[in-house]
Amino acid sequence: MQPDRKTTRTAVAIFVLQTAGSGVAVYGIPIYIAAFLRSGTVAPAELSLASTAFFLVGALSGPAFSAVGQRRPNAVMSGAVLGGAAALTAMAVHPSGPVVVGSFAVLGAIFNGGLVVVGTTVLVRVFDGRPTSGMALATSGSSAGGILVSPLLALLLTAQAATGRSFLVVATGFLVISGLALLLGRRAAASPGVAGTPAVPATAAGRLSAHWPLVLAFSLVSASQLGATSYIVATALSRNFTGASLAVSVATATAVGSRWLGSAGIRRLGLSRWTMTSFSAQAAGVALVGLAPAGWVLFLGAALIGQSLGNTILIRSQVVVDLFGIDGFAGKFARFQTWTSLGSAAGPLVLGQLFALSHDYLLAYLALFVLNVVAVPFLRPWMRQLRAQHERKADEPQRTDSPAL
């Protein structure tokens, strides 16, 4: 479809919302933890519980948001913005263990459920479910927060002694920027079907559980992806690599750029081949980070992991559209997101426990590599299904408008 003013406005609005949300939530969590540890106001055990709450509640929140978000996306995203600002304010006013645990849980819910699931649902409807450049721009916000927002958070929460005042600044900035984004995309988000007739069937029957190998593949890849990213700086520091702190920046920068590469790759190779390519490249990246004899090898591995990190949402949304149609997208995508988010939460836990037992990053990354490699064959039933569909379409007689003789 050709982009118009409404679809462009929607893409920009969702990009800003997901950038702000990922910055204060996903990429902000390690910065908040470090700030509380420095101040001594929250115990390490409580911070660990808070981090778990963020991932767990975030994983489970998608289905809860999807039904209402399909009917009233503006209301859900507005509530998510207000909830995120309230959580940040609570940590500023009363930075205690229970408050931080609750605030982290709210941040997980508002980002995963309110901004990713509902925001992506709006995009899929506006862009007819196709991986256009607009979809690539908008979904790149979930990675862009690591580049555009987290450095500002780090500056605020390390340069100032008053942690509470800094959190109030973050809350105010998030509220203002996200509010402007909601205002920008209000009409298009409120009427997500304005872009035209869907390019795929409106509704396709079936359950997500019928495609469990595909869901498992994405969950295993997500576990490998987030586990490898979470410990990549620690791995670089342990080997005294120059510029070790830039490793995550390399991954997140590649994640943003890969949305555009992914959109082109899906058009050229097809969805299933591009998914296989992206997942296989990530497996190579995990192995390179684990083995890395030099800094440039680790950064190359980070880039390969980052491309998959960036492609995942774009690929996953297109997979759900192809399987279930646009009308069935919201609920199915939310459940898909839940399972892959649980995989994401398990990745750092697996790597951390293995490192604690062996004190060896190579062994830990080898385990993540195995998870990634095991995931790839689980894509094959879905690939066979797509191939069979294409063959059936090729065998169907072509319709003509010629009058019968």
N, C-alpha and C positions, 0 to 999 in steps of 0.2 A: 504494500500500500504506500501511497505517497504521503509524506508527512504534511500536516497542516498546522495551523496556529494552535489548535487545541491539543493535538498530540504532542507537539513540541513543548507546550507549556506543562503538560502532564509529566513528560520525561524529565524536564528540569526540576519540577517540584519534587518528584519522587527521589531524584538524585540528591537534592539538598536535604530532604528528610532522612534518607538512609545514611548520608554522610554524617550529619549531625548525630543521628542515633547511634551509629557504629562507633563514632568518636567518643561519646560520653559513656557508652555501654561496653561493647566488646573490647575496644582498645583502651578504654579508660580504666577498666578493672585492675590491671596490674599497677597502674599509676596510683590509684586510690589505695591499694594494699600497701604499696611502698610508703605512701604518705602517713597512713595510720601506724605502720610499724615504726617510723621515725618519731612520731609524736608520742607513741606509747599509750594511746587512748583505747586501743582495741587489742586484745590478746591474739597471738598468732593462730591459736586453735579456732577462735571465732572468725577470723578472716578466712581460714580454710573452709569453714562451714559456709560462710557467705559466698565464696567462689563456687562451691558445689551448688548452692541454692540458685545462683545466677544461671548456671548451665541447665540444671534440672527443670526449674520453672520455665525457663526459656524454651526448652524442648517440648514441654507439655502444653504451652500456652497457645500454640497455633490453632488446633481444632476449636478451642474456646472462642477465639477471635474470628474464625473464618465465616461462620454462619451469619453473624451480625455484620461483619465487614463486607460480605457479598451484597447485602441490601443497603447498608449505610456506611460506605467506606470513610466518608468525611468525618462522621461522628466518632468512629473507632480511632482513626489517626489523630484527631484532635484530643481524644481522651488519652491516647498514648503519650502525646507531647506533654499534656498537663501532668500525667502520672510520672513521667521521667523527671520533670522539673521539681515535682513534689519530693521525689526520692532523693534528689541531690540536695534540696533544701533541708530535708530531715537530717542528712549526714552533717550539714553545716551547723544546725541548731543543737543537735544532741548526738554527738559522735560516740555512741556506746555500741557494744557488741550486738544486742538484739536489733537495734535500729539499723546498723550496717547490714546485718543478715537480711532484714526485711527490704531494705533499699536495693540491695543487689538483686534480690528476687524480683522486685518490681522492674528494675532496669532490664533484666532478662526477658520478662514478659512483654514489656512495651516494645523492645527492639524486635524480637523474634516474631511475636504475634501481631502487634499493631503496625509495625513498619515494614517488616520483610514479607509476611504472609499477605496482609491486606494490600500493601503497596504493590507487590508483584501481581496480585489478582487484578488490580486496576490496570496495570500496564498490559497484561496479557489481553484483556478485553479491548483496550484502546488500540493496541497494535495487532489485533487479530491473531494473537498467539505466535506470531512469527518473530524470529530473532533479528529484528531490524536494528539499525544503528541507534534508534531511540531506546529500544530495550537495553542495548549494550550500555548506553550512557547512564540510564536511570539505575540499573542494577549495580553499576560499578561503585555507587555510593556506599554499599556495604563494605567495600575495601578502602575507599578513599578516606574514610575517617581516620585510618591509621597514618595517613600522610598529612592530611590537612588539619586535623583536630588534635590528635594525641600530642604533637609537639607543644601546642599551646597549653594543654592540660599539664604536661610535665613542667613547663615553665611556671605556671601558676602555683602548682603544688610543691615546688621545690624552692622557688625564688622568694616566696613569702613565708613568714613565720606563722601567720594566722591561717591555719588550715580551714577553719570555719568560714572566714571571709572569702577565701579562694573558692570554696564550694558554692557560695552564693553567687559569685561572678560566673561560674560555670553554669549554674542553674538559669541565671538571667539570660546569658548568651544563648543557651539552648532553646529557651522559650521564645526569645525574639526571632532568632533565625528560622526555627521550625514553624513559628506562627506565620511568618512572611511566606514560607514555602507553601503552607496550607492555603493561604489566601491566593497565591499565584495559581494553584491548580484546582481551585474549588469547583468550578463548573465542570471541568472535564472529569474530575474524580467523582463528583456526584452523579454523573451520567456516563458510566464507563463504556456503554455500548454505542457511543455516537460515531465511532470510527468507520462503521460500515458492516457489511455482512461478513460473518466469520469465514475464514478460509478453510476451516475444518468442521466436521460435523458438530452440531450444537450440543448433542449429548451422546455419549457412548456408554453402553452398559458395562458393568463389571465392577469388581472389587479390587482394591489395592492389594489385598492379601493374595490374589491370584497371581500377582507379579512379584512374589516374595524374593526370588533370586535377584531381581533388579534392585529392589529396596535394600537387600543385604549388601549388594555390591557398593551402592552409594554410601551405606553406613560404614562399611569397612574402610573405604577410601577416605571418608570424613575423619575417621579415627586416626588413620595414618597421617592425614593432612594436618590436623590441629595438634596432634602429639609432636610431630616433627617441628612445626612452627613454634610451639611453646618453649621448646628447649634449645632452639637453634643458636641463640645468643650465648647461653651457658656452654654449649658445645664449643663455640668459637673461642670463648674466653679460656676454657680449659686447655686449649691448644695454643694459646698466646698468638692468635691471628690478629694482624693489624686491621683496625676498623671493625672489630667484632660486633659492636653495637649496631652496625648498619645492616646486619644480616636480615632482620625483620623488615627493615625499610626496603631492601631489595625484593623480598617476597611480596610485600603489599603493593609496591610500585608495579611489579609484574602482574599482580592480580588485577589492578585497574586497567592496564593496557591490554590484558588478555581478553577482556570483554569484547573489544573490537576485533581481535584476532579470532575469537570464538564465533562471532556472528558470521564472519567471512568463511571460516572453516566449516561450519554447518552447511552453508550454502554450497560449498565446493565438494566436500566429502560425504555429505549426508550426516544425519544426527548420530547414528550408531557408530559409524567409523570415526567421527570426530571424538565421541565419548571414549572409545577405546584408545585413541591416540593420546588424549589428555590424561587418562588414568595411567597409561603405560609410561608417559613422560614423568608423571609424579613419582612412580615407583623408582625410576632412574634417579630422580632428584633426591629421594630419601636415602638411597644407597650412597650417593655422592656425599651427602652431608655426614653420614655415618663414617665413611672411609676417609674423607677429606684430608689429604696430606698437606694441603696448602690452602691459603685463604681464598684464592680465586676458584678453587674447586668447590669449596663450601658455598660461595656466592652463586656459582652456576647451579648447584643443587637447590639453593633457595629460590632462584628464578624458576626452575622447573616445578617446584612445589607451588610457587605463587601463581603460575599460569592455571593450574588446576583449581587453586583456591578461587581464582577469578571466574573460571568457567563454570563452576559447580552450579550456581544459582541459575545462570543462563541455560545450561543444559537441562537441569532438573525441571525448570518451568516448561521447557519445550517438550520434554518427555511426558509430563502429565497431560499437556494439551493433546499430544498425539494419541495417548492412550484413552483419555476420557472426554475430550472435547472441552470447549470453553465453558459451557454451562456447569460442567462437573468439576471445574478447575479448583475452586476455592477450598472445598472440603478435602479433596484428594491431595492437593499441594500441601495443605496444613498437616495432614497425617504423614505424608512423605517427609516433610520438614521435621516432624517430631522424631521419626526414627533416625534420620541422618544427624540430627542434633544430639541425640543420645549417643550416637557413634562418636561425634565430635567431643563430647564430654568424657568418653571413655579413653580417648587417645592419650591425653596428658597423664591420666591415672596409670595407664599401662606403662608408658615410658618412665614415669617417675618411680613406680614400684620396682621396675627392672633395674633402673640405675641404682636405687637404694640397696638392692640385693647384690649387684655385681660391681658397682662403682665404675662402670664402663659404658660410655655413650655408644660405642660401636655395637655392643650386644643389644642395647635398647633400640637403636635405630634399625638393626637387623630384624628385630621383631616387628617393627612398623613396616619395614619393607615386605616381610612375609604377609602381613595383613593386606597390603596393597596388591601384591601379586595374586593372592588367593581371590581377591575381589574380581579380577578381570574375567575369569571364566564364567562367573555368574551373570555376565552380560549376554552370554551366547543365546539363551532362550529368547530373550527380547529381540536380539538381532535376527534370529531365525523367523520370529513372528513378523518383523518389519519386512524381511525379504519375501515372505509368503504373501503379505499384503500387496507389495509392489508387483509380484508376479500375477496375482489375481487381477489387479487393475490393468496390467498389460494385456491379459487374455480377454478382457471384456471388449465386446464389439463397440466400435466408435459410433456415437450418435451422429446422425446427419439431419439436415433440414430439408433434404430433397423429398419431393412428394412421392408417394408409393406409386409404382407402375401398375 
